[in-house]
């Protein structure tokens, strides 16, 4: 039978559809996946649309007051904070990435993954810890008074941790791993041929770094710095505790303390425009920067063999960020927690832990499910429209939690009131706040904000699954949905678990949206820590804080293992090396 005859006949192979039926069903399935992704994208964009709608409401003179008194200072403070954090994280992240990638010194293998562990500690917990460490009664100033015989604070000068510079320092020590991770990956993927040519032409280590490696890594560094700035703009716990009144704090203060939701929405809209402008500048700045290997053969990167003094300096340079960003605050938490072990069985701690675990688990399952929908929809129906819609659906990560909270609350509250009014009129009973009073608003915010992390990981995992497996399943009569369930999901199960774990931990640490959207008398581990720090009794929240940190260590360890496995050849001690 010829192919033309096969396409014209109505006969079917036993147990499998005809080619024409497969084509029609495939097109229908593609349209179904497109509709589903469009619906998810609408849910993601709904808070942003609601935000602008709320901002158009009457602000009762609040906006004029904010624009003339609050906003100029908040904008300037936010700009200085982001500038300082951006510069410091770039210096620390790029410097340590170059050392562990290109230099050979004792402990290099340990620092290769240890430099990632500050990611496990939320910025607000580190901020609370450093206030206890560096205040007048803390261990540092107490030791100074003991050693030098000082009696009061007037006898010596000590920097004030509760300041803009203190916020820059603390946030940089927590967020630099974003730059370290992207810069290290870029350095590892650079061509050894290019570096060899530079060395042959007489370039020393500093010249190779500044003239060759750094310009080639600039796109990756820009991505890492952008991520740190997004996290910096999202923070509310640390900046409020330090007394640094940023735009994020202004949204929170205008909403809750001034009682003006439209005013808060107007500030949030200005922040959102600034965020998108930052993303555009980052992409525009690296639009023409493309570097490719000139050879299909990969050679391991050469390394600089450091002298004993240079090696000692490299060890200190790598150890200091790890100590400041993770070890010092963790030791304080462990010390405080050891005095509060009886709180492990307290009803308040158990209730907060249960709420956190429940919300994070539900949000992780929903987020990963939506991520599978987006990633597999692009696999089934390859079209520019679907690709664009999928990118828009991942925009939630760029939206700070405070802004999401403002945009989510109004539509969900309106829905709750509508359902409650209908139930009262029709059935004679009140339903109450079904969504905003049950934690559903928090799950919505978590899923919207962390969808990009899940969908990106799943899309990368599906890309490694051969499309021929899907074709074979479709030939045997499987629909696209059954192909996904029976073929693709079992193959990418480890990736699904990793994505779910990342979302779970992010939800456990999330603070801004949790503060604003949690139901009345509903506490999570993060809100317990925030409340205790607000009342200057951080020691009472040491157990919840330590629980958050230990939970956050799991994905960081997995990330370090994955990263090391991906570049095992580059990190081998058998790499060629040349003297610096």
Kinemage of the C-alpha trace (Angstrom):
@kinemage 1
@onewidth
@group {chain A} dominant
@subgroup {mainchain}
@vectorlist {calphas} color= white
{ca unk a 1} P 0.000 0.000 0.000
{ca unk a 2} L 1.339 3.395 -0.925
{ca unk a 3} L 1.463 6.317 1.454
{ca unk a 4} L -1.181 8.155 -0.581
{ca unk a 5} L -3.520 5.187 -0.301
{ca unk a 6} L -2.838 4.956 3.395
{ca unk a 7} L -3.785 8.593 3.901
{ca unk a 8} L -7.034 8.180 1.977
{ca unk a 9} L -8.322 4.993 3.519
{ca unk a 10} L -10.679 4.895 6.463
{ca unk a 11} L -9.227 1.634 7.712
{ca unk a 12} L -7.307 1.652 10.955
{ca unk a 13} L -4.580 -0.517 12.389
{ca unk a 14} L -5.862 -2.716 15.167
{ca unk a 15} L -5.619 -0.821 18.476
{ca unk a 16} L -4.308 2.399 16.911
{ca unk a 17} L -5.975 5.343 15.134
{ca unk a 18} L -5.423 6.227 11.496
{ca unk a 19} L -2.874 8.850 10.504
{ca unk a 20} L -5.607 11.361 9.662
{ca unk a 21} L -7.331 10.759 12.997
{ca unk a 22} L -4.015 11.221 14.767
{ca unk a 23} L -3.471 14.513 12.972
{ca unk a 24} L -6.937 15.806 13.851
{ca unk a 25} L -6.707 14.636 17.447
{ca unk a 26} L -3.216 16.109 17.707
{ca unk a 27} L -4.454 19.494 16.560
{ca unk a 28} L -7.366 19.314 19.001
{ca unk a 29} L -5.003 18.342 21.812
{ca unk a 30} L -2.716 21.232 20.914
{ca unk a 31} L -5.621 23.663 21.082
{ca unk a 32} L -6.634 22.188 24.438
{ca unk a 33} L -3.163 22.706 25.876
{ca unk a 34} L -3.116 26.265 24.505
{ca unk a 35} L -6.461 27.066 26.149
{ca unk a 36} L -5.238 25.612 29.458
{ca unk a 37} L -2.036 27.678 29.372
{ca unk a 38} L -4.000 30.800 28.466
{ca unk a 39} L -6.207 30.196 31.515
{ca unk a 40} L -3.158 29.815 33.785
{ca unk a 41} L -1.624 32.964 32.332
{ca unk a 42} L -4.850 34.847 33.011
{ca unk a 43} L -4.685 33.750 36.650
{ca unk a 44} L -1.081 34.951 36.884
{ca unk a 45} L -1.875 38.312 35.316
{ca unk a 46} L -5.090 38.830 37.309
{ca unk a 47} L -3.318 40.259 40.397
{ca unk a 48} L -1.374 42.703 38.203
{ca unk a 49} L -4.541 43.855 36.436
{ca unk a 50} L -6.325 44.119 39.770
{ca unk a 51} L -3.435 46.175 41.128
{ca unk a 52} L -3.762 48.808 38.416
{ca unk a 53} L -7.551 48.821 38.827
{ca unk a 54} L -7.219 49.444 42.579
{ca unk a 55} L -4.658 52.173 41.922
{ca unk a 56} L -7.270 54.084 39.894
{ca unk a 57} L -9.558 54.287 42.916
{ca unk a 58} L -9.809 57.377 45.142
{ca unk a 59} L -6.846 57.719 47.469
{ca unk a 60} L -8.485 60.462 49.552
{ca unk a 61} L -5.517 62.797 49.375
{ca unk a 62} L -3.073 60.136 50.526
{ca unk a 63} L -1.184 60.081 47.231
{ca unk a 64} L -0.378 63.800 47.380
{ca unk a 65} L 0.931 63.355 50.905
{ca unk a 66} L 2.985 60.319 49.887
{ca unk a 67} L 4.363 61.995 46.768
{ca unk a 68} L 5.524 65.052 48.670
{ca unk a 69} L 6.803 63.511 51.905
{ca unk a 70} L 7.256 59.732 51.812
{ca unk a 71} L 8.042 58.675 48.255
{ca unk a 72} L 11.092 60.863 47.494
{ca unk a 73} L 12.923 59.475 50.488
{ca unk a 74} L 11.676 55.915 49.834
{ca unk a 75} L 12.787 56.042 46.190
{ca unk a 76} L 16.222 57.361 47.137
{ca unk a 77} L 16.639 54.787 49.918
{ca unk a 78} L 15.575 51.950 47.642
{ca unk a 79} L 17.964 53.101 44.913
{ca unk a 80} L 20.923 53.317 47.317
{ca unk a 81} L 20.063 49.922 48.825
{ca unk a 82} L 19.861 48.218 45.425
{ca unk a 83} L 23.034 49.943 44.225
{ca unk a 84} L 24.991 48.891 47.299
{ca unk a 85} L 23.687 45.312 47.267
{ca unk a 86} L 24.290 45.028 43.520
{ca unk a 87} L 27.910 46.185 43.753
{ca unk a 88} L 28.795 44.136 46.838
{ca unk a 89} L 27.155 40.914 45.625
{ca unk a 90} L 28.880 41.301 42.249
{ca unk a 91} L 32.290 41.740 43.897
{ca unk a 92} L 31.869 38.817 46.290
{ca unk a 93} L 30.073 36.491 43.870
{ca unk a 94} L 32.364 37.034 40.882
{ca unk a 95} L 35.547 37.047 42.971
{ca unk a 96} L 34.811 33.792 44.786
{ca unk a 97} L 33.559 32.153 41.573
{ca unk a 98} L 36.844 32.968 39.825
{ca unk a 99} L 38.896 31.676 42.750
{ca unk a 100} L 37.180 28.283 43.039
{ca unk a 101} L 37.057 27.844 39.248
{ca unk a 102} L 40.515 28.936 38.132
{ca unk a 103} L 42.770 28.738 41.200
{ca unk a 104} L 44.165 25.693 42.963
{ca unk a 105} L 44.379 26.002 46.758
{ca unk a 106} L 43.590 23.823 49.794
{ca unk a 107} L 39.853 23.591 50.535
{ca unk a 108} L 38.826 24.583 47.021
{ca unk a 109} L 36.487 21.570 46.701
{ca unk a 110} L 34.808 22.433 49.994
{ca unk a 111} L 34.279 26.098 49.134
{ca unk a 112} L 32.963 25.094 45.722
{ca unk a 113} L 29.658 24.076 47.359
{ca unk a 114} L 29.916 25.814 50.751
{ca unk a 115} L 29.675 29.243 49.102
{ca unk a 116} L 26.059 28.374 48.241
{ca unk a 117} L 24.808 27.702 51.780
{ca unk a 118} L 23.833 31.325 52.642
{ca unk a 119} L 20.909 30.794 50.254
{ca unk a 120} L 19.370 28.579 52.939
{ca unk a 121} L 18.914 31.514 55.341
{ca unk a 122} L 16.223 34.130 54.629
{ca unk a 123} L 17.451 37.714 54.701
{ca unk a 124} L 15.109 38.674 57.536
{ca unk a 125} L 16.465 35.924 59.806
{ca unk a 126} L 20.065 36.999 59.155
{ca unk a 127} L 19.066 40.591 59.869
{ca unk a 128} L 17.504 39.651 63.203
{ca unk a 129} L 20.549 37.565 64.112
{ca unk a 130} L 23.071 40.304 63.308
{ca unk a 131} L 21.236 42.844 65.418
{ca unk a 132} L 21.673 40.476 68.363
{ca unk a 133} L 25.307 39.815 67.439
{ca unk a 134} L 26.381 43.436 66.916
{ca unk a 135} L 24.228 45.444 69.338
{ca unk a 136} L 25.555 46.893 72.584
{ca unk a 137} L 24.837 43.785 74.663
{ca unk a 138} L 25.868 41.372 71.916
{ca unk a 139} L 28.996 39.195 71.936
{ca unk a 140} L 31.085 41.443 69.654
{ca unk a 141} L 30.758 44.692 71.593
{ca unk a 142} L 30.898 42.850 74.919
{ca unk a 143} L 34.195 41.298 73.867
{ca unk a 144} L 35.557 44.698 72.805
{ca unk a 145} L 34.692 46.239 76.174
{ca unk a 146} L 36.291 43.320 77.994
{ca unk a 147} L 39.497 43.348 75.939
{ca unk a 148} L 40.097 47.103 75.895
{ca unk a 149} L 38.513 47.999 79.243
{ca unk a 150} L 35.777 50.235 77.835
{ca unk a 151} L 32.968 50.979 80.255
{ca unk a 152} L 30.258 52.644 78.133
{ca unk a 153} L 29.459 53.086 74.435
{ca unk a 154} L 30.813 56.650 74.642
{ca unk a 155} L 34.316 55.263 75.148
{ca unk a 156} L 34.550 53.753 71.648
{ca unk a 157} L 33.005 53.952 68.178
{ca unk a 158} L 31.099 51.049 66.688
{ca unk a 159} L 29.105 51.073 63.430
{ca unk a 160} L 25.318 51.068 63.764
{ca unk a 161} L 23.910 47.858 62.316
{ca unk a 162} L 20.389 49.283 62.104
{ca unk a 163} L 21.139 51.531 59.159
{ca unk a 164} L 21.218 51.551 55.384
{ca unk a 165} L 24.823 50.367 55.343
{ca unk a 166} L 23.921 47.564 57.756
{ca unk a 167} L 21.084 46.463 55.471
{ca unk a 168} L 23.419 46.489 52.464
{ca unk a 169} L 25.972 44.374 54.310
{ca unk a 170} L 23.517 41.785 55.638
{ca unk a 171} L 21.538 41.387 52.421
{ca unk a 172} L 24.708 41.109 50.348
{ca unk a 173} L 26.072 38.313 52.527
{ca unk a 174} L 22.879 36.331 51.959
{ca unk a 175} L 22.233 37.097 48.287
{ca unk a 176} L 25.723 36.905 46.740
{ca unk a 177} L 25.285 33.146 45.893
{ca unk a 178} L 22.962 34.156 43.031
{ca unk a 179} L 25.890 35.924 41.355
{ca unk a 180} L 28.366 33.239 42.429
{ca unk a 181} L 26.290 30.479 40.865
{ca unk a 182} L 25.781 32.154 37.483
{ca unk a 183} L 29.346 33.490 37.280
{ca unk a 184} L 30.863 30.130 38.196
{ca unk a 185} L 28.796 28.343 35.561
{ca unk a 186} L 29.908 30.884 32.967
{ca unk a 187} L 33.590 30.566 33.912
{ca unk a 188} L 33.379 26.769 33.713
{ca unk a 189} L 31.873 26.863 30.231
{ca unk a 190} L 34.452 29.269 28.804
{ca unk a 191} L 36.799 27.924 26.182
{ca unk a 192} L 40.251 26.894 27.332
{ca unk a 193} L 41.560 27.820 23.884
{ca unk a 194} L 40.699 31.485 24.427
{ca unk a 195} L 42.446 31.563 27.796
{ca unk a 196} L 45.479 29.756 26.350
{ca unk a 197} L 45.779 32.318 23.571
{ca unk a 198} L 45.652 35.142 26.121
{ca unk a 199} L 48.345 33.438 28.173
{ca unk a 200} L 50.506 32.881 25.096
{ca unk a 201} L 50.270 36.576 24.313
{ca unk a 202} L 51.736 37.361 27.707
{ca unk a 203} L 48.637 38.116 29.744
{ca unk a 204} L 48.938 37.440 33.452
{ca unk a 205} L 46.143 36.174 35.743
{ca unk a 206} L 44.662 39.627 36.412
{ca unk a 207} L 44.773 40.614 32.745
{ca unk a 208} L 43.135 37.345 31.653
{ca unk a 209} L 40.407 37.851 34.242
{ca unk a 210} L 39.716 41.516 33.446
{ca unk a 211} L 40.174 41.490 29.666
{ca unk a 212} L 38.929 37.999 28.682
{ca unk a 213} L 37.006 36.011 31.286
{ca unk a 214} L 35.009 38.872 32.835
{ca unk a 215} L 33.635 40.294 29.554
{ca unk a 216} L 32.648 36.783 28.429
{ca unk a 217} L 30.846 36.167 31.723
{ca unk a 218} L 29.074 39.547 31.734
{ca unk a 219} L 25.666 38.194 30.560
{ca unk a 220} L 25.618 35.553 33.306
{ca unk a 221} L 26.743 38.068 35.912
{ca unk a 222} L 23.966 40.434 34.823
{ca unk a 223} L 21.416 37.659 35.371
{ca unk a 224} L 22.765 36.926 38.848
{ca unk a 225} L 22.791 40.589 39.869
{ca unk a 226} L 19.240 40.997 38.558
{ca unk a 227} L 18.095 38.100 40.746
{ca unk a 228} L 19.715 39.670 43.811
{ca unk a 229} L 18.043 42.997 43.092
{ca unk a 230} L 14.661 41.278 42.739
{ca unk a 231} L 15.111 39.623 46.124
{ca unk a 232} L 16.346 42.903 47.571
{ca unk a 233} L 13.241 44.723 46.346
{ca unk a 234} L 10.993 41.935 47.650
{ca unk a 235} L 12.344 42.042 51.211
{ca unk a 236} L 10.305 43.647 53.954
{ca unk a 237} L 11.374 41.913 57.176
{ca unk a 238} L 15.027 42.960 57.105
{ca unk a 239} L 14.515 46.532 55.894
{ca unk a 240} L 11.766 47.210 58.432
{ca unk a 241} L 13.866 45.816 61.272
{ca unk a 242} L 16.832 47.960 60.213
{ca unk a 243} L 14.639 51.042 59.942
{ca unk a 244} L 15.321 51.369 56.206
{ca unk a 245} L 12.132 52.704 54.642
{ca unk a 246} L 12.137 51.358 51.102
{ca unk a 247} L 9.301 51.346 48.566
{ca unk a 248} L 8.274 47.877 49.736
{ca unk a 249} L 7.970 49.128 53.293
{ca unk a 250} L 5.980 52.125 52.022
{ca unk a 251} L 3.427 49.789 50.408
{ca unk a 252} L 3.085 47.859 53.651
{ca unk a 253} L 2.896 51.006 55.779
{ca unk a 254} L 0.386 52.765 53.501
{ca unk a 255} L -1.910 49.759 53.418
{ca unk a 256} L -1.905 48.668 57.055
{ca unk a 257} L -0.910 51.744 59.040
{ca unk a 258} L -2.455 54.492 56.908
{ca unk a 259} L -5.459 52.389 55.868
{ca unk a 260} L -5.247 53.339 52.187
{ca unk a 261} L -5.319 50.378 49.803
{ca unk a 262} L -5.486 52.617 46.672
{ca unk a 263} L -2.444 54.540 47.899
{ca unk a 264} L -0.573 51.283 48.485
{ca unk a 265} L -1.598 50.090 45.024
{ca unk a 266} L -0.296 53.268 43.422
{ca unk a 267} L 3.104 52.801 45.056
{ca unk a 268} L 3.059 49.139 44.048
{ca unk a 269} L 2.349 50.074 40.420
{ca unk a 270} L 5.337 52.401 40.429
{ca unk a 271} L 7.475 49.583 41.845
{ca unk a 272} L 6.201 47.150 39.225
{ca unk a 273} L 7.082 49.528 36.414
{ca unk a 274} L 10.558 49.903 37.929
{ca unk a 275} L 10.955 46.111 38.089
{ca unk a 276} L 10.015 45.649 34.441
{ca unk a 277} L 12.327 48.510 33.491
{ca unk a 278} L 15.142 46.773 35.369
{ca unk a 279} L 14.474 43.533 33.497
{ca unk a 280} L 14.437 45.387 30.173
{ca unk a 281} L 17.710 47.151 30.936
{ca unk a 282} L 19.316 43.843 31.924
{ca unk a 283} L 18.219 42.145 28.683
{ca unk a 284} L 19.045 45.169 26.535
{ca unk a 285} L 22.506 45.450 28.042
{ca unk a 286} L 23.423 41.919 26.955
{ca unk a 287} L 21.450 41.763 23.710
{ca unk a 288} L 24.507 41.535 21.418
{ca unk a 289} L 26.787 39.599 23.741
{ca unk a 290} L 27.162 36.085 22.355
{ca unk a 291} L 30.189 33.867 22.844
{ca unk a 292} L 30.625 30.451 21.261
{ca unk a 293} L 33.228 27.714 21.298
{ca unk a 294} L 35.287 27.646 18.127
{ca unk a 295} L 35.973 23.926 18.446
{ca unk a 296} L 33.752 20.928 18.990
{ca unk a 297} L 36.337 19.386 21.296
{ca unk a 298} L 36.112 20.470 24.921
{ca unk a 299} L 39.289 20.962 26.899
{ca unk a 300} L 39.422 21.327 30.649
{ca unk a 301} L 40.153 24.816 31.873
{ca unk a 302} L 43.730 25.541 32.935
{ca unk a 303} L 44.209 26.530 36.537
{ca unk a 304} L 46.525 28.872 38.408
{ca unk a 305} L 48.672 27.193 41.033
{ca unk a 306} L 48.828 29.624 43.954
{ca unk a 307} L 51.777 30.188 46.240
{ca unk a 308} L 51.277 29.462 49.965
{ca unk a 309} L 50.545 33.108 50.769
{ca unk a 310} L 48.198 33.447 47.798
{ca unk a 311} L 46.447 30.216 48.770
{ca unk a 312} L 45.942 31.504 52.319
{ca unk a 313} L 44.434 34.712 50.951
{ca unk a 314} L 42.113 32.740 48.652
{ca unk a 315} L 40.959 30.576 51.567
{ca unk a 316} L 40.175 33.657 53.672
{ca unk a 317} L 38.375 35.335 50.771
{ca unk a 318} L 36.140 32.272 50.287
{ca unk a 319} L 35.651 31.506 53.980
{ca unk a 320} L 34.615 35.011 55.008
{ca unk a 321} L 31.325 35.155 53.018
{ca unk a 322} L 30.362 31.676 54.231
{ca unk a 323} L 31.037 32.633 57.831
{ca unk a 324} L 29.253 35.973 57.643
{ca unk a 325} L 26.297 34.764 55.591
{ca unk a 326} L 25.630 31.395 57.221
{ca unk a 327} L 27.854 30.222 60.060
{ca unk a 328} L 27.616 33.266 62.360
{ca unk a 329} L 23.800 33.630 62.264
{ca unk a 330} L 23.333 29.843 62.436
{ca unk a 331} L 25.511 29.569 65.531
{ca unk a 332} L 23.472 32.283 67.228
{ca unk a 333} L 20.224 30.510 66.292
{ca unk a 334} L 21.556 27.200 67.590
{ca unk a 335} L 22.607 28.844 70.868
{ca unk a 336} L 19.205 30.487 71.326
{ca unk a 337} L 17.328 27.332 70.312
{ca unk a 338} L 19.256 25.226 72.834
{ca unk a 339} L 17.681 27.360 75.574
{ca unk a 340} L 14.175 26.938 74.144
{ca unk a 341} L 13.975 23.191 73.548
{ca unk a 342} L 10.818 22.980 75.638
{ca unk a 343} L 9.058 25.065 72.966
{ca unk a 344} L 9.240 22.107 70.580
{ca unk a 345} L 6.074 20.725 72.157
{ca unk a 346} L 4.299 24.051 72.633
{ca unk a 347} L 0.929 24.406 70.866
{ca unk a 348} L 1.935 27.692 69.228
{ca unk a 349} L 5.070 26.239 67.628
{ca unk a 350} L 3.292 23.077 66.489
{ca unk a 351} L 0.415 25.097 65.012
{ca unk a 352} L 2.787 27.426 63.133
{ca unk a 353} L 4.848 24.501 61.845
{ca unk a 354} L 1.704 22.658 60.737
{ca unk a 355} L 0.378 25.728 58.930
{ca unk a 356} L 3.698 26.304 57.176
{ca unk a 357} L 4.057 22.675 56.110
{ca unk a 358} L 0.463 22.461 54.913
{ca unk a 359} L 0.528 25.674 52.891
{ca unk a 360} L 3.956 24.966 51.402
{ca unk a 361} L 3.000 21.388 50.465
{ca unk a 362} L -0.246 22.409 48.770
{ca unk a 363} L 1.437 25.283 46.948
{ca unk a 364} L 4.290 23.019 45.794
{ca unk a 365} L 1.888 20.414 44.374
{ca unk a 366} L -0.216 23.031 42.580
{ca unk a 367} L 2.800 24.942 41.274
{ca unk a 368} L 4.531 21.840 39.928
{ca unk a 369} L 1.288 20.686 38.307
{ca unk a 370} L 0.919 24.043 36.557
{ca unk a 371} L 4.594 23.892 35.604
{ca unk a 372} L 4.041 20.505 33.974
{ca unk a 373} L 1.045 21.933 32.114
{ca unk a 374} L 3.064 24.845 30.727
{ca unk a 375} L 6.181 22.830 29.864
{ca unk a 376} L 4.327 19.934 28.226
{ca unk a 377} L 1.935 22.267 26.424
{ca unk a 378} L 4.932 23.833 24.674
{ca unk a 379} L 6.159 20.344 23.795
{ca unk a 380} L 2.831 19.309 22.262
{ca unk a 381} L 2.095 22.545 20.405
{ca unk a 382} L 5.155 24.412 19.196
{ca unk a 383} L 4.083 27.897 18.209
{ca unk a 384} L 5.377 31.428 18.813
{ca unk a 385} L 2.086 32.338 20.496
{ca unk a 386} L 2.385 29.527 23.007
{ca unk a 387} L 6.021 30.344 23.714
{ca unk a 388} L 5.116 33.983 24.374
{ca unk a 389} L 2.189 33.031 26.625
{ca unk a 390} L 4.399 30.637 28.587
{ca unk a 391} L 6.952 33.383 29.178
{ca unk a 392} L 4.242 35.731 30.399
{ca unk a 393} L 2.994 33.043 32.806
{ca unk a 394} L 6.440 33.012 34.439
{ca unk a 395} L 6.414 36.746 35.100
{ca unk a 396} L 5.212 36.290 38.677
{ca unk a 397} L 8.756 35.752 39.962
{ca unk a 398} L 9.609 39.327 39.029
{ca unk a 399} L 6.698 40.656 41.104
{ca unk a 400} L 7.561 41.245 44.791
{ca unk a 401} L 5.341 39.468 47.305
{ca unk a 402} L 3.988 42.731 48.687
{ca unk a 403} L 2.741 43.774 45.245
{ca unk a 404} L 1.163 40.371 44.674
{ca unk a 405} L -0.628 40.610 47.997
{ca unk a 406} L -2.156 43.977 47.108
{ca unk a 407} L -3.332 42.669 43.737
{ca unk a 408} L -4.699 39.386 45.071
{ca unk a 409} L -6.648 40.573 48.095
{ca unk a 410} L -9.252 42.720 46.341
{ca unk a 411} L -10.565 40.215 43.725
{ca unk a 412} L -10.599 37.324 46.190
{ca unk a 413} L -12.347 39.419 48.826
{ca unk a 414} L -14.927 40.496 46.222
{ca unk a 415} L -15.501 36.859 45.291
{ca unk a 416} L -15.904 35.876 48.963
{ca unk a 417} L -18.438 38.658 49.518
{ca unk a 418} L -20.375 37.683 46.392
{ca unk a 419} L -20.598 34.018 47.419
{ca unk a 420} L -21.514 34.953 50.984
{ca unk a 421} L -24.267 37.318 49.798
{ca unk a 422} L -25.684 34.689 47.432
{ca unk a 423} L -25.716 32.058 50.190
{ca unk a 424} L -27.426 34.415 52.606
{ca unk a 425} L -30.163 35.352 50.136
{ca unk a 426} L -30.712 31.888 48.689
{ca unk a 427} L -30.069 29.427 51.501
{ca unk a 428} L -30.236 31.611 54.606
{ca unk a 429} L -26.721 30.964 55.947
{ca unk a 430} L -23.364 32.703 55.707
{ca unk a 431} L -20.359 31.087 54.033
{ca unk a 432} L -17.838 33.521 55.492
{ca unk a 433} L -14.513 34.212 53.793
{ca unk a 434} L -13.970 31.044 51.789
{ca unk a 435} L -10.735 32.084 50.088
{ca unk a 436} L -9.215 34.950 52.058
{ca unk a 437} L -10.135 33.305 55.361
{ca unk a 438} L -8.830 29.831 54.585
{ca unk a 439} L -5.297 30.381 53.339
{ca unk a 440} L -6.266 29.924 49.687
{ca unk a 441} L -5.060 33.462 48.973
{ca unk a 442} L -1.609 32.509 50.270
{ca unk a 443} L -1.498 29.399 48.071
{ca unk a 444} L -2.494 31.565 45.112
{ca unk a 445} L 0.287 34.048 45.867
{ca unk a 446} L 2.898 31.319 46.403
{ca unk a 447} L 1.982 29.516 43.169
{ca unk a 448} L 2.008 32.723 41.136
{ca unk a 449} L 5.324 33.941 42.521
{ca unk a 450} L 7.274 30.672 42.307
{ca unk a 451} L 5.807 29.260 39.102
{ca unk a 452} L 8.847 30.340 37.081
{ca unk a 453} L 11.199 28.201 39.175
{ca unk a 454} L 9.052 25.093 38.730
{ca unk a 455} L 8.208 25.499 35.035
{ca unk a 456} L 11.820 26.290 34.121
{ca unk a 457} L 13.155 23.145 35.793
{ca unk a 458} L 10.444 20.946 34.298
{ca unk a 459} L 10.900 22.404 30.820
{ca unk a 460} L 14.639 21.672 31.001
{ca unk a 461} L 13.885 18.111 32.133
{ca unk a 462} L 11.370 17.452 29.364
{ca unk a 463} L 13.845 18.753 26.786
{ca unk a 464} L 16.079 15.790 27.631
{ca unk a 465} L 13.304 13.261 26.901
{ca unk a 466} L 13.449 12.075 23.301
{ca unk a 467} L 10.413 13.176 21.247
{ca unk a 468} L 10.490 9.741 19.587
{ca unk a 469} L 9.086 8.263 22.806
{ca unk a 470} L 6.065 10.535 22.532
{ca unk a 471} L 5.676 9.670 18.853
{ca unk a 472} L 5.767 5.949 19.626
{ca unk a 473} L 3.148 6.356 22.345
{ca unk a 474} L 0.876 8.348 20.036
{ca unk a 475} L 1.273 5.704 17.316
{ca unk a 476} L 0.067 3.107 19.832
{ca unk a 477} L -3.108 5.116 20.386
{ca unk a 478} L -2.167 7.146 23.452
{ca unk a 479} L -3.537 10.663 23.745
{ca unk a 480} L -1.215 13.495 24.640
{ca unk a 481} L -2.471 13.413 28.228
{ca unk a 482} L -1.918 9.658 28.569
{ca unk a 483} L 1.495 10.040 26.955
{ca unk a 484} L 2.386 12.609 29.572
{ca unk a 485} L 1.149 10.467 32.468
{ca unk a 486} L 2.461 7.095 31.294
{ca unk a 487} L 5.699 8.037 29.519
{ca unk a 488} L 7.105 11.482 30.306
{ca unk a 489} L 6.266 11.979 33.989
{ca unk a 490} L 7.871 8.704 35.154
{ca unk a 491} L 11.066 9.657 33.287
{ca unk a 492} L 11.329 13.148 34.801
{ca unk a 493} L 10.160 12.133 38.279
{ca unk a 494} L 13.446 13.215 39.969
{ca unk a 495} L 13.139 16.646 38.336
{ca unk a 496} L 9.533 16.942 39.498
{ca unk a 497} L 10.611 16.159 43.052
{ca unk a 498} L 13.444 18.700 42.887
{ca unk a 499} L 11.113 21.395 41.528
{ca unk a 500} L 8.537 20.642 44.222
{ca unk a 501} L 11.233 20.840 46.888
{ca unk a 502} L 12.467 24.208 45.643
{ca unk a 503} L 8.954 25.647 45.649
{ca unk a 504} L 8.237 24.110 49.066
{ca unk a 505} L 11.278 25.744 50.656
{ca unk a 506} L 10.610 29.102 48.995
{ca unk a 507} L 7.077 29.018 50.402
{ca unk a 508} L 8.386 28.170 53.872
{ca unk a 509} L 10.674 31.230 53.790
{ca unk a 510} L 8.297 33.692 52.112
{ca unk a 511} L 7.357 36.609 54.372
{ca unk a 512} L 5.917 39.729 52.620
{ca unk a 513} L 2.848 38.079 51.047
{ca unk a 514} L 2.350 35.871 54.109
{ca unk a 515} L 2.133 38.866 56.437
{ca unk a 516} L -0.449 40.628 54.288
{ca unk a 517} L -2.631 37.683 53.157
{ca unk a 518} L -2.715 35.324 56.132
{ca unk a 519} L -6.101 34.831 57.815
{ca unk a 520} L -6.766 36.354 61.217
{ca unk a 521} L -4.960 34.515 64.066
{ca unk a 522} L -3.159 32.347 61.505
{ca unk a 523} L 0.570 32.018 62.124
{ca unk a 524} L 3.339 30.384 60.113
{ca unk a 525} L 6.971 29.880 61.069
{ca unk a 526} L 7.980 33.017 59.171
{ca unk a 527} L 5.305 35.211 60.771
{ca unk a 528} L 6.212 33.905 64.235
{ca unk a 529} L 9.825 34.925 63.627
{ca unk a 530} L 8.721 38.312 62.290
{ca unk a 531} L 6.407 38.971 65.264
{ca unk a 532} L 9.057 38.029 67.818
{ca unk a 533} L 11.664 40.255 66.159
{ca unk a 534} L 9.172 43.130 66.017
{ca unk a 535} L 8.792 42.852 69.791
{ca unk a 536} L 12.597 42.665 70.258
{ca unk a 537} L 12.404 39.079 71.602
{ca unk a 538} L 14.049 37.255 68.711
{ca unk a 539} L 15.358 34.593 71.095
{ca unk a 540} L 11.784 33.386 71.581
{ca unk a 541} L 11.533 32.659 67.834
{ca unk a 542} L 14.887 30.911 67.518
{ca unk a 543} L 13.327 27.461 67.075
{ca unk a 544} L 11.039 28.501 64.193
{ca unk a 545} L 13.937 30.398 62.604
{ca unk a 546} L 16.253 27.409 62.918
{ca unk a 547} L 13.572 25.146 61.443
{ca unk a 548} L 13.329 27.439 58.393
{ca unk a 549} L 17.118 27.429 57.969
{ca unk a 550} L 17.414 23.631 58.241
{ca unk a 551} L 14.612 23.209 55.731
{ca unk a 552} L 16.314 25.592 53.357
{ca unk a 553} L 19.566 23.620 53.519
{ca unk a 554} L 18.038 20.647 51.664
{ca unk a 555} L 17.611 22.241 48.216
{ca unk a 556} L 20.930 24.087 48.569
{ca unk a 557} L 22.730 20.780 49.103
{ca unk a 558} L 20.895 19.258 46.129
{ca unk a 559} L 21.774 22.306 44.032
{ca unk a 560} L 25.440 22.013 44.993
{ca unk a 561} L 25.516 18.304 44.134
{ca unk a 562} L 23.835 18.884 40.795
{ca unk a 563} L 26.160 21.729 39.948
{ca unk a 564} L 29.257 19.720 40.808
{ca unk a 565} L 28.055 16.729 38.789
{ca unk a 566} L 27.375 18.903 35.751
{ca unk a 567} L 30.940 20.212 35.667
{ca unk a 568} L 32.822 17.241 37.104
{ca unk a 569} L 35.376 17.361 34.332
{ca unk a 570} L 36.134 21.001 34.989
{ca unk a 571} L 36.585 20.525 38.717
{ca unk a 572} L 38.917 17.558 38.437
{ca unk a 573} L 42.325 17.839 40.039
{ca unk a 574} L 43.843 16.393 36.853
{ca unk a 575} L 43.230 19.643 35.002
{ca unk a 576} L 46.274 21.258 33.373
{ca unk a 577} L 47.612 24.177 35.293
{ca unk a 578} L 50.082 26.937 34.710
{ca unk a 579} L 51.934 29.162 37.059
{ca unk a 580} L 50.510 32.578 37.907
